């Protein structure tokens, strides 16, 4: 796995385009063609987990707009939602604030044969909570002492734990913030905290480096992935995940699928309810 050193210093690989935005290196068509075989391998991984009763936990961390949700979707969309669970917790309730910090995350850990993908995790504490002043300095220090021990317990119990930090340049981050502001389907991703976080890019970088120094361990190392190009970042992350799991080959069960006997049936409704009328696209003004 990664060595925890941010060699890229959050730099992109390509030449910056307009407004500092890095041009994508892959077209949508090329990206989907490269993603498909990886998703087939992910399905093989899922069969292996179920067959051997293994548990997989993947943490997705990084700056706002880095691309955590898109990376998680690229994995989860091709797997059974009964087996693969996405964990994206809201801010802690009053009751949770009185608990041991890691307590609210424990119920979301997977059982045998399952996968948990954490869209942010217990690393909220040394990240946003520390930078935004939502916790006390002693809380952060306490976290740095407990997190390696907590993760050691998970690994010792057989959980396969992967921790990914998605890196993104500030110019790219600004482009993505602007896109969210302009796109009504993405506006929900913006919050007042995001507006403040824009001014704390360097603070978040320092908090990240401190977190890596304290929690990058042999049993639970960090892997940094450049997400200035999100398509390339997703492919890189998934390839790394698959390459660092044990041999996951389990023969796929071949199901006999004989032709139907007789003519295919059609839906018939004899009760008091029938399907609603189909959607009618609005007519063009032309």
Residue pairs with C-beta under 8 A, 6 or more apart in sequence:
1 162
1 221
1 222
1 223
1 240
1 244
2 221
2 222
2 223
2 224
2 240
3 221
4 212
4 216
4 221
4 222
4 224
5 224
6 167
6 208
6 209
6 212
6 224
7 224
8 167
8 224
8 226
10 167
10 168
10 169
10 170
10 205
11 169
11 226
11 228
12 22
12 169
12 172
12 226
12 228
12 229
13 22
13 25
13 226
13 228
13 229
13 232
14 22
14 23
14 25
14 228
14 229
15 22
15 23
16 22
16 171
17 23
19 171
19 174
19 175
20 169
20 171
20 172
20 174
20 175
21 171
21 172
21 175
22 169
22 172
22 228
22 229
24 229
24 230
24 231
24 232
25 229
25 231
25 232
26 34
26 229
26 231
26 232
26 235
28 231
31 231
31 235
34 235
35 74
35 234
35 235
35 238
38 235
38 238
38 239
38 242
39 74
39 77
39 78
41 242
41 248
42 75
42 78
42 79
42 238
42 242
43 78
43 79
44 248
44 249
44 250
44 252
45 56
45 242
45 245
45 248
46 79
46 80
46 83
46 84
46 115
47 248
47 250
47 252
48 54
48 245
48 246
48 248
48 249
48 250
49 55
49 56
49 83
49 113
49 114
49 115
49 248
50 83
50 113
51 113
51 250
52 113
53 112
53 113
54 112
54 113
54 158
54 160
55 109
55 110
55 111
55 112
55 113
55 114
55 115
55 116
55 158
55 159
55 160
56 110
56 114
56 115
56 116
56 159
56 160
56 162
56 245
57 109
57 110
57 115
57 116
57 118
57 154
57 159
57 160
57 161
57 162
58 75
58 115
58 116
58 117
58 118
58 162
58 164
58 241
59 118
59 121
59 123
59 161
59 162
59 163
59 164
60 68
60 71
60 72
60 117
60 118
60 119
60 120
60 121
60 164
60 166
61 68
61 120
61 121
61 123
61 127
61 163
61 164
61 165
61 166
62 68
62 164
62 165
62 166
62 167
62 168
62 227
63 166
63 167
63 168
63 173
63 197
63 201
63 204
64 173
64 177
64 194
64 197
65 168
65 172
65 173
65 176
65 177
65 180
66 166
66 167
66 168
66 173
66 227
67 166
67 168
67 227
67 230
67 233
67 234
68 119
68 120
68 166
69 119
70 230
70 234
71 164
71 166
71 227
71 230
71 233
71 234
71 237
71 238
72 86
72 117
72 119
74 234
74 238
75 84
75 117
75 238
75 241
76 84
76 86
76 117
79 115
83 113
83 114
83 115
84 114
84 115
84 117
85 108
85 110
85 114
85 115
85 116
85 117
86 117
86 119
87 105
87 108
87 116
87 117
87 118
87 119
87 121
88 118
88 119
88 120
89 104
89 105
89 108
89 120
92 104
96 103
96 104
101 122
101 125
101 139
101 142
101 143
101 146
102 122
102 146
102 150
105 118
105 121
105 122
108 116
108 118
109 116
109 154
109 159
110 116
110 159
120 127
122 143
122 147
122 150
123 147
123 163
123 211
123 215
125 135
125 139
125 140
125 143
126 140
126 143
126 144
126 207
126 210
126 211
126 214
126 215
127 204
127 207
127 208
127 211
128 134
128 193
128 197
129 135
129 139
129 140
130 137
130 140
130 207
131 197
131 200
131 203
131 204
131 207
132 193
132 196
132 197
132 200
144 211
144 214
144 215
147 214
147 215
148 214
148 215
148 217
148 220
151 161
151 215
151 217
151 219
151 220
152 217
152 219
152 220
154 161
154 220
155 161
155 219
155 220
160 245
161 220
162 223
162 241
162 244
163 215
163 220
163 221
163 222
163 223
164 222
164 223
164 224
164 225
164 237
165 208
165 212
165 222
165 223
165 224
165 225
166 225
166 227
166 233
166 237
167 224
167 225
167 226
167 227
167 228
168 176
168 227
168 228
169 228
170 201
172 228
173 198
173 201
174 198
177 190
177 194
177 198
179 186
180 186
180 187
180 189
180 190
181 187
181 190
197 204
212 222
215 222
216 222
223 240
225 233
225 236
225 237
225 240
226 232
226 233
226 236
227 233
242 248
269 275
